[in-house]
Structure formats: structure tokens, C-alpha cells
Amino acid sequence: MNPKLEALFDEPEKGYLQADELNALSQFVSSLPERINFYQRLRNEEVTLMQSVADALQKQFPQESEEKLKRSLQNGILMVRYAAMAMLTDDIDMVTKRLEGWLPEIVEAYNTQAIDIALYQLIKTQFAGRFSPAQMALLTPGLDAAERLIAGGQLNDESAEAITSESLIGLF
């Protein structure tokens, strides 16, 4: 959960929440149904969404090996999942915290920075065509945080969720 919201619950012995604190909590709670619905949609449409991104990426980089493209796509899927979780919990810093320890090193080790930067642009473009501006406003900060890590040259492989070629049916 958002660290600012989480802090609201840390010290009830100090007294009741103030009006501004209650307002922040109320805003989060009132936006939660929209966040949950969008998260579920992302989850349910992940394969379709990422297949269109994979097809566009392959057209943009026909000279690159399938292995390099798959690696970038796998990292892209993880990035979208982290961005979705950050959107759900209203904690954009989660993306940076979760990715900074491994993403920059992976990008550097496999020399996929150009592919990855193009991938994230394709993700944003493809998703913007499928989701409303309000939904994209929820997801974009997380996507941008991941893109900054890549542009800064930080990557490493910690794939907590193993993404296999079977789970990415038809990416190529």
C-alpha cells in the first residue's frame, strides 16, 4: 500500500486521524473499485495485449535474434505486472523498488537497451489504444518509472514469476 496511507495506521495511540488524513484515505478507498477493475482487465487481457506488442516489436527489430526479443518481452511483461500492482496499491515507488535491483543489470548484460526502450514505447502506444485516458493515467507512472530505469542503464534478472514460452503462447 502507499507508504503515506500505510503511515496513517501506524500510530493510533496518538489520536484519531485528522481531516486531511481521512480525505487521503477516502480518496484511495473511493478509487479502489476502478483500480481493481482495471487491474483485472490488464490481467485478463495480458496475452492479447502483449502479443500485439510482440508482433510490432518483431517488425521493428527484424534483425534481432528471437532470444533477445523474448528476453525483452519477458522483462516487459514483468514491468507491466509491477506497474499494475503499483497502480492497484497506489504505490508508484514499488516499481522502482522492485525493478532497480535487477532490471538495469539485465539490460546491460544482454545489450537490449534499444529494444527495451522501443518495447516500452510500444506498450504505452498499444495500451493507449485499448484503455481510456483515465486508466492510462493510473498505469503510466509505473510504466515511466520502469522506462527510466532502462534509460539509466539498470537491469538484472530476478524474475520472481517465471515466464515461460508456454505462458506467452504465440509471441513469435
N, C-alpha and C positions, 0 to 999 in steps of 0.2 A: 504494500500500500504506500501511497505517497507519504514520504517521511514527515511532512508538515502535518498531515492528518493523523498519522500514527502518533505523533508527539502530543496531540490533543488528549489521548487516552493514557498517557504515561503517568500523570500526577494528579489523580482525582482528589487526593488529600489536600491539595492547595485550594480547592474550591470548585464551584461549578464553572462550566465553560462560559466565556464572555460572548457577547452578541456577534462579534466578528468571527469568532471561532465556530460558533453554531452556524453562521452563514456559510462558512467554508465547508463545513460538514454537510450541510443541507444541499449545497450546490453539487458536491460529489455524489451524494445519495440520489439526487434527482436526475443526474446524468448517467447513473449506473445502468438503467434498463437499455438506453441507447448504446452504451458501450458493450454491454453483454450481447445484444442483438448483432452488432457489427462484428464482434469477436467471433460469434457463431457463424456468421456468414463467411468471414475470412477462412475459418476452419473448414467449413463445408465446401468451399469453392477453391481451396488451395491448389489442387491438382490442375483444374481447368485454368486458373489464373496463371500459374507458373508454367503450364505448357505453352501458353501463348507467349510468355516472356522467353521461354527456352527457344521457341521457333524463331522469334525475332533476333535473339542473341546469336543463334547459329547463322542466320542470314548476314548479320553484321560482321561476324568473325569467321568466315568460311575457311580461312587458312589455319585456324587454331585446332589443336587436337581435341578429340572428343573428351579425353580425360581432363584437360584443362577447363573446358566448358562445363563439364559435370561438377568439378570441384567448385567453380564459381557459383553454379546454380545451387549446389548443396549449401554453401555459405549464405547465399541469398535467401534460401528458404528459412534457414535458421534466423537470419536477420529479420525477416518478416514476422516470424513467430515471436521473437523477442520484442519487436516493435508493437505487435498486437497485445502481448502481455503487459507491456508498459502502458499502452493505451487503456487497457482494461483496469489496471490498478492506479492509473493517473500518476505514474512514476516514470517519467521520461529518462531520468538518470539511470534507471535499471538497464537500459540498452547499453549505455557506455560501461557500466559496471560489469555487465555480463560478457561483453564482447572485447573489451580492451585487453584482456589477458591473453587472448588467442588470435583474434581476427587479424590484427596488423602483421603478426609474425607469419601467418599462413599466406597472406597476400604477398609478402616479401619473399618467402621461401619458394613459392611456386610461380612467382613473377606474373601475377594475374591482375595487377592493379588496373590496367587499361580495360580489361574485360569486366572487372568488378564495378568500376565507375560507370561503364556503359550499362551494365546489368541493373544497377540501382536506378539509373535514369529510365530504363525500360520498365522497371517495376512501377515507378511513380507514374509514368505515362499510361501504361496498361491499366493500372488500378484507377487512375483518374477517369478513365473512360467507362469504368464499371461502377464506381461508387460516387455518391453525392459529394459536393464540396465540403459539407459539414463532416461527413465521415472521413474524408481525406484530411481535413484539419485535425482530426483526432489522431490519425496514423502518421502523418508526415513528420512530426517532430522526432519520432522514433526512427523513421527511415533516414532522416537527415543526420541524426546522431551516428548511425552506423556508417553512413557515407563519409562523414568527417573522419572517422577512424581509418577508413580505407585511403582517403586522400592524404591523410597524415602518415600513411605507410605502416599502420599497425595491424597485424594479423597473426593468428596462431590456431592450431587445431585442438579443440576441446569438445567436439561435437557430443554433447551430453545426450542428445537424441540422435541415435544412429539413423541416418538417412540412406537407405539402400536404393539400388536401381529399381528394385521391385516396388518400392513406395513411390517412385516417380515414373509410373507407367507411361511409356511413350515419350519421354523427354526428347529422345532422338530417334 
